[in-house]
Amino acid sequence: MGIKFSTDFPGGNGLCLGIREGDAQEPVAVRFAAEPKNCPIALWFHFRLGGLDGRAVRLILANPEQTLGGSDWSENKAVYRTPERKWRRTEKPAAITTPGGRTEWAFDLPETQDAVEFAFCFPYQVNDFKATLSQIADSFHTEEIGISPHGRRLLRVRNQGKVSDLPGVYLTARHHAGETPGSWVLDGLLGYVARSPQLRDAARWWAVPFVSIDDVGEGSYGKDPWPWDINRAYSYAGLRRVEARAVASDVRRWAKECKPLVYIDLHAPTHRERQNYVPIPSADEEVFEQSPGAKPFAEMYLAQMPEAIRSSSAWKDTSGWVTRYEGLSSCGWVRKELNIDAFTIETSYQGNEKVDYTIANYQRMGRALAETIAQWCRNKSSR
Ligand SMILES: [Zn+2]
């Protein structure tokens, strides 16, 4: 039986360009590309290999130039798991120079079983969210707030019933579908808030776990996808995506049921950045000013983070960035529509200068974010 390469599962991505089995002593070499699918830029990949019979594997990323962050993957550690072990990081990849002078990147997996799964970063799919939800269902209730272009259900969770004078917090993740660190942070935040009656009862917590739900399910990175980036679709010229329309309607509903204080949109940066940060100013063409609270909020979040997983700075000066995308982001729209704080948070796929992040690290950041938000609400409410 030969090696089987597959992506026919939620979030699957990867184009197999060639498999070389060699003899029993050699690793199986699989050359693959991160598929751009509906986007002008690739990044996400997640595929399975079967029929390995325990042989070592070398996985070669063949199109690094087409990924967000570009061709230098020298510092990047991907993730893999075998049927009997949880996700873990690879080592850094080896550079392979092609006869034509290009560089491709080889990730070595010395230990496999019959099968192995390999991904750019820790996957987070609807089933992962549902597993967490089953543990927090006493605290958080789920509702469908619309459907996607391909007929998937857009979900939102929220805590408790109507208490209109409580401060309101609204979070979104996966406006860009491949940015799974944001999901693990949200996962940690929801679990922590559910376990802490003090936090849970102090605010109205609402969250949309997957905005670009089609791209999440179909394994697209989802940055600037056809026909329009969802996080540039909140323009006053009109909401250009049904997903944005569902979120915008829901944010308006939320704002009537609480004292809306803060909106947070969770993202991840380019592939090799080893920093977590709030980008200042925002890249919005239609909103030129960042929320004045962005820097203090970012500093507060940094201070809540345990030393070991803390990033070296809280925010990043992005004033030199030229946005390639027209249109208004969700944060820009919230600022204009409700005149409240709205922040984007970028969480590294990799780690900080010292450690490579694990799923537990991301969830721990969610706990720090929950404490930061609660503190922010207390400060705002006491004014
Ligand atoms: Zn993003």
Boltz pocket constraint, residues with backbone or C-beta under 6 A from the ligand:
constraints:
  - pocket:
      binder: B
      contacts: [[A, 175], [A, 176], [A, 179], [A, 266], [A, 267], [A, 268]]
      max_distance: 6.0
